[in-house]
């Protein structure tokens, strides 16, 4: 499970946090860094080992 928390009140520097059950915990401060974290978070959701399809894996 991955989630993204963005705080961007009008007139205040935006912040964001990207957290995932796999151990990912990233944060950003400032418009450009928050936008980059949003893009990175979306990419992480496609490659996270906890979200990746389990097809083709051998049973233990």
N, C-alpha and C positions, 0 to 999 in steps of 0.2 A: 504494500500500500504506500503510495507516494502522494504527498500533498504540498501545495504551494500557498503560502500566506503572503499577501501583498497589502501594505499599508501605505496609502498615498493621499492623505488629507490635503485639501487645497492650501497652497502657500507653505507647505512643509516638505522637507526632503523625503522622497519615497524610500521605503525599505521593503525587503522581501526575504523570505526564508523558504528553502526547499528541503524537505525532510522525507526520508524513505525508511521503511522497515529494514532494508538491506544495510543500513548504517550510514547512508548519505545524510549529511547535515551541512548545508551551505547557506550563506546569507550574503546580502548585497545592500549597499546604501548608495543612493544617488540614481538619477534617472537612467543613465546609460548602463550602469552595472545591473540595475534591476531588470531592464529590458534584456540584457545578456543572460541573466539568471533564468528568466522566463523561457528563453529559447533553449538553454541548457537543460532545464527541468523537463521540457517537452521531449527532448532527445533522450534523456535518462529513462523516461517512461517506456521508450521503445527497446531499450537494451538492458534494463534491470534484470538481474538473474531471478528475482522473485516473481517477475511478471512475464518472463519469457515462456513461450510454449514448452511443454515438457515432452513433445513428440520426439521420438528417436532416442530418448535416454534409456539406458539399460536399467532394469530394476536391480536394486541392491540385494 
